[in-house]
Amino acid sequence: MITCRKRPYTATAIQWDGQNFDQVCDMLEPAGCEVDLYGADMVMLRSAEGIMTLRLGDYVVRGENGAVKTYTDKIFAVKYEVSLA
């Protein structure tokens, strides 16, 4: 038996604030996502990972491998450490 640790990786993230739709689209374009705005406070994402909903305050994250995931602000704060680099 061995002890191991998951390697850290760098991801790109943006928080949906209801006014930054263009920035969300720009970040997701390299991942090949389709992004649609639903009303003033919800974004629907279609990616290789499936269909996801982004609500006000949620984060969308694009990993090094291009995988896209969405998280509530509370889950994001637990899973990710913001780098100022």
C-alpha positions, 0 to 999 in steps of 0.5 A, a space after each residue: 500500500 502507498 500513500 499519495 496526494 492528488 496533484 494541484 492544478 491551475 484553473 481559470 474561474 469567473 464569478 457570474 455577477 449578472 453583468 459579465 456575460 461577455 467575460 464568461 463567454 470569452 473564458 469558455 470559448 477555448 473549451 468549446 462551450 455553448 453559452 446562453 443567457 436566461 433572464 437577467 440572472 441565469 446562464 446555461 452552459 453546454 459543454 463536453 461535461 453536459 448541461 450546467 446552470 450558472 446562477 448569480 454568485 456562482 463560479 464557472 471554472 475551466 481546468 487545465 485540460 479544458 473541463 468546465 464545472 460550475 460551483 456555488 460560491 460556498 463550494 468554490 471557496 472550499 475547493 479552490 484557493 485564489 492565486 494572485 499570480 
